[in-house]
Amino acid sequence: MPLCPPMAIEMRREGLLVDAATCTGCTKCIAPCPVGALSMVANPLVAARA
């Protein structure tokens, strides 16, 4: 998606797919989302790797 600088969001038939390994957590995708479908939540899998 163009509003995602690292290009971590992909539009698929089933909906949006966010690649957690690519997402930087910049939150630039949240405000422009026309339906409020995006939010930043903790990912326990990422936290476990840290």
Secondary structure as the mmCIF struct_conf table of DSSP 4:
data_model
#
loop_
_struct_conf.conf_type_id
_struct_conf.id
_struct_conf.beg_label_comp_id
_struct_conf.beg_label_asym_id
_struct_conf.beg_label_seq_id
_struct_conf.end_label_comp_id
_struct_conf.end_label_asym_id
_struct_conf.end_label_seq_id
TURN_TY1_P TURN_TY1_P1 PRO A 2 LEU A 3
TURN_TY1_P TURN_TY1_P2 PRO A 5 PRO A 6
STRN STRN1 ILE A 9 ARG A 12
TURN_TY1_P TURN_TY1_P3 ARG A 13 GLU A 14
STRN STRN2 GLY A 15 VAL A 18
TURN_TY1_P TURN_TY1_P4 ALA A 20 THR A 22
TURN_TY1_P TURN_TY1_P5 LYS A 28 PRO A 32
TURN_TY1_P TURN_TY1_P6 PRO A 34 VAL A 35
HELX_RH_AL_P HELX_RH_AL_P1 PRO A 44 ARG A 49
#
